[in-house]
Amino acid sequence: MDVVELILSEDVARVMPLELLKGLADVTNDTVMLAVKKYLQSANADTEVRNKVLMAYSDKINIEEFLADEKIKDTMYELNAITYDSISPLVGLEKLRGWADGIELIINSPYAVPYISPIKAVDMRSYIQEVQSWAESISDPDIKKFVKNLKTYSFLFVMVLRLFDVSQFIHSGSKSLMWADGVVEEAEIYTPREISVGGLAYLIEEIKRYVNPETDIVFCLDGIPLKKREIMDTVFPEWGGYKGQRPQKRPEISFQRDIVQEFLESMNANVIHRSGYEADDIIASIVRYYKDSYDKVYIHSRDSDLYYLVDSKVECVPVGRSGKHVTLTNWETTVCAGKVIKYNTLTLSKMLHGERGDNIPAAPADIMLEIMNKWPEDKYAVCGDNDVLEQVIRTYSKNDKKTVAVMQLIMPLIIPEDELYIHGEEFDSDLLNFYLHSLSGEATVYSYASKEKGTEVLNGFVNKWMEM
């Protein structure tokens, strides 16, 4: 019998050192964990091996059970809502003692982790090397087969990260799809209570396409780009502002962008919005801090300012019918239509020519040409590290005010790490199915509770639209 089908047999688990089995637990994600739990619950499992597997996986199982316990969840949510104003004699001694007990429980429990972190690809590779070293010291064909299987199916243990530039999904949706909630009658004139939901529908279709236990999806929302506006207004006041030449958005598009955070959070999605930062700033920051925690990162965005992030692990994929699929292999011939751009020099090229779409002027040509001529080709790869590139530009330009300003306008801003957080809580797939059925007409199965919750959310949006 297999402990993990196609990978780990009982015979191998029986002779495997406990520390190596615990190492396997450390790189086990949701899919493999389901297989392990199935084995532990099987009546056919060997008692000795089951006890050993249970010992190896006990911490992981206990953490999952602790975080899934409804009573614990209620306690954590209640404690999270406490402020200084909450602590008052008016609350009552019993409530205060309840809070104290909850705090003590969480502080003292070894299983009260903030979230279950994703499996790092580097940890998986390190574990395979450990197992391989052990296998080489034992001439057992079953163990060698286990090592081979572990390499073959290592993709089952690692995680994929998908970063959605949400506003682009809203813009890519159908303009004709509506959600209706009756009519309003005033002076015998009947007005439909309805909102445009084409952007939300397209977004929900793409979520359904990618959501699975091995994939984390993070939804990145635009804030008002205060810092870049300030730079533009200070250094280039005659240009009309950062992104100042863009046409005004249609009201139904702007409205969907305004409500999409509440829409996504109703499904317990990973949503990140930071005042003063745009979605590309959030995406670039997440890639910097989280890239090594995933085997593959896909950036769902048409924003060419993010192409510098592409490497052997990171790809940019199109949103809707436009955009480009940019990989390390096709980078030089794909990032700029009709041109060949040396790998990771797109930021320098944009600084030389300006960024018309964002209303960013070009940096002084003499300075940019000098930088590009002096910067050796074998160093182009490090242009993907904007910290290094910024130092090069500042050094060669002697901190020229206009050159530095153009650089800051083109490069994504990096958000402090402690302001970014990807939670590990489960996505509400039942509510996702209700939205998919209601907005896109797809035949799906969902509970009555999700129908009630989803209908309340959507009708709430209609109320907001009618009040505008």
Buried (B, 14 or more C-beta within 10 A) or exposed (E): BBBBEEBBBBBBBBEBEEEBBBBBBBBBBBEBBEBBEBBBEEEEBBEEBBEBBBEBBEBBBEBBEBBEEEEBEEBBEBBEEEEEEBEEEEEEEEBBEBBEEBEEBBEEEEBBEEEBEBBBBEBBBEBBEBBBEBBEEEEEEEBBBBBEBBEEBBEBBBBBBBBBBBBBBBBBBEEEBBBEBEEEEEEEEEEEBBBBBBBBBBBBBBBBEEBEBBBBBBBBBBBEBEBBBEBBBEBBEEBEBBBEEEEEBEEBBEBBBBBBBEBBEBBBBBBBBBEBBBBBBBBBBBBBBBBEBBBBBBBBBBBBBBBBBBBEBBBBBBBBEEBBEBBEEEBBEBBBEEEEBBBBBBBBBBBBBBBEEBBBBBBBEEBBEEBBEEBEEEEBEEBBEBEEBBEBBBEBBEEBEBBBBBBBBBBBBBBEEEEBEBBEEEBBBBBBBBBBBBBBEBEBEBEEEBBEBBBEBBBBBBEEBBEE
